[in-house]
Amino acid sequence: SSGINAEYGENSMSIVAGSVKPYSKENAQFGSVVKFECRGIEPVDFEPRSGTDGTDRHDNTGWVAKGAESSAVFPNVDLAEKEWCDFDENENREVGIYDVKSKFITVKG
């Protein structure tokens, strides 16, 4: 988001080009998935909305999950409730993403 505040100047937040990375279970508890350049603002919460309804993301692709132990691909994963589950037919078992958490770390430079 960006906006102009006449008293304090311009505030903006943008994604740093080339910084978007997939998350995998090898990342342990937290792993860097994107870097933002922030000017005059500080993010405090992340809402992993999928955009499957066409309103939250411009490309309307949603999140994509891949089976950790199979070749199954799950497009348009909705993480709005910070959890998701489905059935992996390749592995004949339920798969899911649960209790999504995020944190922001300030990086200089």
CNS distance restraints for C-alpha pairs under 8 A (distance, minus, plus):
assign (resid   1 and name CA) (resid  12 and name CA) 6.10 0.50 0.50
assign (resid   1 and name CA) (resid  13 and name CA) 5.83 0.50 0.50
assign (resid   1 and name CA) (resid  14 and name CA) 7.52 0.50 0.50
assign (resid   2 and name CA) (resid  10 and name CA) 7.73 0.50 0.50
assign (resid   2 and name CA) (resid  11 and name CA) 5.78 0.50 0.50
assign (resid   2 and name CA) (resid  12 and name CA) 4.28 0.50 0.50
assign (resid   2 and name CA) (resid  13 and name CA) 6.35 0.50 0.50
assign (resid   3 and name CA) (resid  10 and name CA) 6.31 0.50 0.50
assign (resid   3 and name CA) (resid  11 and name CA) 5.66 0.50 0.50
assign (resid   3 and name CA) (resid  12 and name CA) 6.55 0.50 0.50
assign (resid   4 and name CA) (resid   9 and name CA) 6.17 0.50 0.50
assign (resid   4 and name CA) (resid  10 and name CA) 4.61 0.50 0.50
assign (resid   4 and name CA) (resid  11 and name CA) 6.14 0.50 0.50
assign (resid   5 and name CA) (resid   9 and name CA) 5.24 0.50 0.50
assign (resid   5 and name CA) (resid  10 and name CA) 5.94 0.50 0.50
assign (resid   5 and name CA) (resid  11 and name CA) 7.29 0.50 0.50
assign (resid   6 and name CA) (resid  10 and name CA) 7.77 0.50 0.50
assign (resid  10 and name CA) (resid  39 and name CA) 7.56 0.50 0.50
assign (resid  10 and name CA) (resid  40 and name CA) 7.15 0.50 0.50
assign (resid  11 and name CA) (resid  38 and name CA) 7.72 0.50 0.50
assign (resid  11 and name CA) (resid  39 and name CA) 5.30 0.50 0.50
assign (resid  11 and name CA) (resid  40 and name CA) 4.73 0.50 0.50
assign (resid  11 and name CA) (resid  41 and name CA) 6.21 0.50 0.50
assign (resid  12 and name CA) (resid  37 and name CA) 7.93 0.50 0.50
assign (resid  12 and name CA) (resid  38 and name CA) 5.83 0.50 0.50
assign (resid  12 and name CA) (resid  39 and name CA) 5.18 0.50 0.50
assign (resid  12 and name CA) (resid  40 and name CA) 6.70 0.50 0.50
assign (resid  12 and name CA) (resid  41 and name CA) 6.87 0.50 0.50
assign (resid  13 and name CA) (resid  36 and name CA) 6.39 0.50 0.50
assign (resid  13 and name CA) (resid  37 and name CA) 5.56 0.50 0.50
assign (resid  13 and name CA) (resid  38 and name CA) 4.45 0.50 0.50
assign (resid  13 and name CA) (resid  39 and name CA) 6.38 0.50 0.50
assign (resid  13 and name CA) (resid  41 and name CA) 7.32 0.50 0.50
assign (resid  14 and name CA) (resid  36 and name CA) 5.42 0.50 0.50
assign (resid  14 and name CA) (resid  37 and name CA) 5.31 0.50 0.50
assign (resid  14 and name CA) (resid  38 and name CA) 6.70 0.50 0.50
assign (resid  15 and name CA) (resid  19 and name CA) 7.41 0.50 0.50
assign (resid  15 and name CA) (resid  34 and name CA) 7.15 0.50 0.50
assign (resid  15 and name CA) (resid  35 and name CA) 5.94 0.50 0.50
assign (resid  15 and name CA) (resid  36 and name CA) 4.48 0.50 0.50
assign (resid  15 and name CA) (resid  37 and name CA) 6.24 0.50 0.50
assign (resid  16 and name CA) (resid  34 and name CA) 7.64 0.50 0.50
assign (resid  16 and name CA) (resid  35 and name CA) 5.55 0.50 0.50
assign (resid  16 and name CA) (resid  36 and name CA) 5.42 0.50 0.50
assign (resid  16 and name CA) (resid  37 and name CA) 6.14 0.50 0.50
assign (resid  19 and name CA) (resid  33 and name CA) 7.30 0.50 0.50
assign (resid  19 and name CA) (resid  34 and name CA) 5.16 0.50 0.50
assign (resid  19 and name CA) (resid  35 and name CA) 5.56 0.50 0.50
assign (resid  20 and name CA) (resid  33 and name CA) 5.46 0.50 0.50
assign (resid  20 and name CA) (resid  34 and name CA) 4.43 0.50 0.50
assign (resid  20 and name CA) (resid  35 and name CA) 7.08 0.50 0.50
assign (resid  21 and name CA) (resid  32 and name CA) 7.28 0.50 0.50
assign (resid  21 and name CA) (resid  33 and name CA) 4.68 0.50 0.50
assign (resid  21 and name CA) (resid  34 and name CA) 6.31 0.50 0.50
assign (resid  22 and name CA) (resid  33 and name CA) 6.02 0.50 0.50
assign (resid  23 and name CA) (resid  27 and name CA) 6.69 0.50 0.50
assign (resid  23 and name CA) (resid  31 and name CA) 6.65 0.50 0.50
assign (resid  23 and name CA) (resid  32 and name CA) 7.63 0.50 0.50
assign (resid  23 and name CA) (resid  33 and name CA) 6.18 0.50 0.50
assign (resid  25 and name CA) (resid  29 and name CA) 7.94 0.50 0.50
assign (resid  25 and name CA) (resid  68 and name CA) 7.99 0.50 0.50
assign (resid  27 and name CA) (resid  31 and name CA) 5.09 0.50 0.50
assign (resid  30 and name CA) (resid 102 and name CA) 7.47 0.50 0.50
assign (resid  38 and name CA) (resid  42 and name CA) 6.66 0.50 0.50
assign (resid  43 and name CA) (resid 104 and name CA) 7.20 0.50 0.50
assign (resid  44 and name CA) (resid 103 and name CA) 7.93 0.50 0.50
assign (resid  44 and name CA) (resid 104 and name CA) 7.26 0.50 0.50
assign (resid  45 and name CA) (resid 102 and name CA) 7.38 0.50 0.50
assign (resid  45 and name CA) (resid 103 and name CA) 7.45 0.50 0.50
assign (resid  46 and name CA) (resid 102 and name CA) 6.42 0.50 0.50
assign (resid  46 and name CA) (resid 103 and name CA) 7.90 0.50 0.50
assign (resid  47 and name CA) (resid  80 and name CA) 6.85 0.50 0.50
assign (resid  48 and name CA) (resid  79 and name CA) 5.52 0.50 0.50
assign (resid  48 and name CA) (resid  80 and name CA) 5.70 0.50 0.50
assign (resid  48 and name CA) (resid  82 and name CA) 6.98 0.50 0.50
assign (resid  49 and name CA) (resid  56 and name CA) 6.48 0.50 0.50
assign (resid  49 and name CA) (resid  62 and name CA) 7.76 0.50 0.50
assign (resid  49 and name CA) (resid  78 and name CA) 6.62 0.50 0.50
assign (resid  49 and name CA) (resid  79 and name CA) 5.76 0.50 0.50
assign (resid  49 and name CA) (resid  80 and name CA) 4.61 0.50 0.50
assign (resid  50 and name CA) (resid  56 and name CA) 6.72 0.50 0.50
assign (resid  50 and name CA) (resid  57 and name CA) 7.08 0.50 0.50
assign (resid  50 and name CA) (resid  60 and name CA) 7.80 0.50 0.50
assign (resid  50 and name CA) (resid  61 and name CA) 7.52 0.50 0.50
assign (resid  50 and name CA) (resid  62 and name CA) 4.16 0.50 0.50
assign (resid  50 and name CA) (resid  63 and name CA) 5.72 0.50 0.50
assign (resid  50 and name CA) (resid  76 and name CA) 6.86 0.50 0.50
assign (resid  50 and name CA) (resid  77 and name CA) 6.63 0.50 0.50
assign (resid  50 and name CA) (resid  78 and name CA) 5.01 0.50 0.50
assign (resid  50 and name CA) (resid  79 and name CA) 6.21 0.50 0.50
assign (resid  50 and name CA) (resid  80 and name CA) 6.68 0.50 0.50
assign (resid  51 and name CA) (resid  55 and name CA) 5.66 0.50 0.50
assign (resid  51 and name CA) (resid  56 and name CA) 4.36 0.50 0.50
assign (resid  51 and name CA) (resid  57 and name CA) 4.81 0.50 0.50
assign (resid  51 and name CA) (resid  58 and name CA) 7.73 0.50 0.50
assign (resid  51 and name CA) (resid  59 and name CA) 7.99 0.50 0.50
assign (resid  51 and name CA) (resid  60 and name CA) 5.20 0.50 0.50
assign (resid  51 and name CA) (resid  61 and name CA) 6.76 0.50 0.50
assign (resid  51 and name CA) (resid  62 and name CA) 5.18 0.50 0.50
assign (resid  51 and name CA) (resid  78 and name CA) 7.95 0.50 0.50
assign (resid  52 and name CA) (resid  56 and name CA) 7.84 0.50 0.50
assign (resid  52 and name CA) (resid  60 and name CA) 5.72 0.50 0.50
assign (resid  52 and name CA) (resid  61 and name CA) 6.57 0.50 0.50
assign (resid  52 and name CA) (resid  62 and name CA) 5.49 0.50 0.50
assign (resid  52 and name CA) (resid  76 and name CA) 6.23 0.50 0.50
assign (resid  52 and name CA) (resid  78 and name CA) 7.28 0.50 0.50
assign (resid  53 and name CA) (resid  60 and name CA) 7.38 0.50 0.50
assign (resid  54 and name CA) (resid  58 and name CA) 7.20 0.50 0.50
assign (resid  54 and name CA) (resid  59 and name CA) 7.92 0.50 0.50
assign (resid  54 and name CA) (resid  60 and name CA) 5.20 0.50 0.50
assign (resid  55 and name CA) (resid  60 and name CA) 7.79 0.50 0.50
assign (resid  56 and name CA) (resid  60 and name CA) 7.71 0.50 0.50
assign (resid  57 and name CA) (resid  61 and name CA) 7.72 0.50 0.50
assign (resid  57 and name CA) (resid  62 and name CA) 7.49 0.50 0.50
assign (resid  61 and name CA) (resid  75 and name CA) 7.70 0.50 0.50
assign (resid  61 and name CA) (resid  76 and name CA) 6.04 0.50 0.50
assign (resid  62 and name CA) (resid  75 and name CA) 7.13 0.50 0.50
assign (resid  62 and name CA) (resid  76 and name CA) 4.40 0.50 0.50
assign (resid  62 and name CA) (resid  77 and name CA) 6.06 0.50 0.50
assign (resid  62 and name CA) (resid  78 and name CA) 6.88 0.50 0.50
assign (resid  63 and name CA) (resid  75 and name CA) 6.51 0.50 0.50
assign (resid  63 and name CA) (resid  76 and name CA) 5.23 0.50 0.50
assign (resid  63 and name CA) (resid  77 and name CA) 4.87 0.50 0.50
assign (resid  63 and name CA) (resid  78 and name CA) 6.75 0.50 0.50
assign (resid  63 and name CA) (resid  79 and name CA) 7.73 0.50 0.50
assign (resid  64 and name CA) (resid  73 and name CA) 7.13 0.50 0.50
assign (resid  64 and name CA) (resid  74 and name CA) 5.67 0.50 0.50
assign (resid  64 and name CA) (resid  75 and name CA) 4.56 0.50 0.50
assign (resid  64 and name CA) (resid  76 and name CA) 5.84 0.50 0.50
assign (resid  64 and name CA) (resid  77 and name CA) 5.73 0.50 0.50
assign (resid  65 and name CA) (resid  73 and name CA) 5.95 0.50 0.50
assign (resid  65 and name CA) (resid  74 and name CA) 5.05 0.50 0.50
assign (resid  65 and name CA) (resid  75 and name CA) 6.56 0.50 0.50
assign (resid  65 and name CA) (resid  77 and name CA) 6.80 0.50 0.50
assign (resid  66 and name CA) (resid  70 and name CA) 7.85 0.50 0.50
assign (resid  66 and name CA) (resid  71 and name CA) 6.95 0.50 0.50
assign (resid  66 and name CA) (resid  72 and name CA) 5.77 0.50 0.50
assign (resid  66 and name CA) (resid  73 and name CA) 4.55 0.50 0.50
assign (resid  66 and name CA) (resid  74 and name CA) 6.12 0.50 0.50
assign (resid  67 and name CA) (resid  71 and name CA) 5.88 0.50 0.50
assign (resid  67 and name CA) (resid  72 and name CA) 5.07 0.50 0.50
assign (resid  67 and name CA) (resid  73 and name CA) 6.36 0.50 0.50
assign (resid  67 and name CA) (resid  88 and name CA) 7.46 0.50 0.50
assign (resid  67 and name CA) (resid  95 and name CA) 7.74 0.50 0.50
assign (resid  69 and name CA) (resid  91 and name CA) 7.84 0.50 0.50
assign (resid  70 and name CA) (resid  90 and name CA) 6.47 0.50 0.50
assign (resid  70 and name CA) (resid  91 and name CA) 6.59 0.50 0.50
assign (resid  71 and name CA) (resid  90 and name CA) 7.44 0.50 0.50
assign (resid  72 and name CA) (resid  88 and name CA) 6.54 0.50 0.50
assign (resid  72 and name CA) (resid  89 and name CA) 7.82 0.50 0.50
assign (resid  72 and name CA) (resid  90 and name CA) 6.58 0.50 0.50
assign (resid  77 and name CA) (resid  84 and name CA) 7.16 0.50 0.50
assign (resid  78 and name CA) (resid  83 and name CA) 7.99 0.50 0.50
assign (resid  78 and name CA) (resid  84 and name CA) 6.71 0.50 0.50
assign (resid  79 and name CA) (resid  83 and name CA) 5.48 0.50 0.50
assign (resid  79 and name CA) (resid  84 and name CA) 6.10 0.50 0.50
assign (resid  82 and name CA) (resid  97 and name CA) 7.96 0.50 0.50
assign (resid  82 and name CA) (resid  98 and name CA) 6.65 0.50 0.50
assign (resid  82 and name CA) (resid  99 and name CA) 5.81 0.50 0.50
assign (resid  82 and name CA) (resid 100 and name CA) 4.88 0.50 0.50
assign (resid  82 and name CA) (resid 101 and name CA) 7.73 0.50 0.50
assign (resid  83 and name CA) (resid  96 and name CA) 7.34 0.50 0.50
assign (resid  83 and name CA) (resid  97 and name CA) 5.23 0.50 0.50
assign (resid  83 and name CA) (resid  98 and name CA) 4.33 0.50 0.50
assign (resid  83 and name CA) (resid  99 and name CA) 5.78 0.50 0.50
assign (resid  83 and name CA) (resid 100 and name CA) 6.31 0.50 0.50
assign (resid  84 and name CA) (resid  96 and name CA) 5.37 0.50 0.50
assign (resid  84 and name CA) (resid  97 and name CA) 5.12 0.50 0.50
assign (resid  84 and name CA) (resid  98 and name CA) 6.40 0.50 0.50
assign (resid  85 and name CA) (resid  94 and name CA) 6.96 0.50 0.50
assign (resid  85 and name CA) (resid  95 and name CA) 5.58 0.50 0.50
assign (resid  85 and name CA) (resid  96 and name CA) 3.94 0.50 0.50
assign (resid  85 and name CA) (resid  97 and name CA) 6.32 0.50 0.50
assign (resid  86 and name CA) (resid  94 and name CA) 5.78 0.50 0.50
assign (resid  86 and name CA) (resid  95 and name CA) 5.53 0.50 0.50
assign (resid  86 and name CA) (resid  96 and name CA) 6.25 0.50 0.50
assign (resid  87 and name CA) (resid  92 and name CA) 7.17 0.50 0.50
assign (resid  87 and name CA) (resid  93 and name CA) 5.76 0.50 0.50
assign (resid  87 and name CA) (resid  94 and name CA) 4.35 0.50 0.50
assign (resid  87 and name CA) (resid  95 and name CA) 5.81 0.50 0.50
assign (resid  88 and name CA) (resid  92 and name CA) 5.66 0.50 0.50
assign (resid  88 and name CA) (resid  93 and name CA) 5.51 0.50 0.50
assign (resid  88 and name CA) (resid  94 and name CA) 5.94 0.50 0.50
assign (resid  88 and name CA) (resid  95 and name CA) 6.30 0.50 0.50
assign (resid  89 and name CA) (resid  93 and name CA) 6.83 0.50 0.50
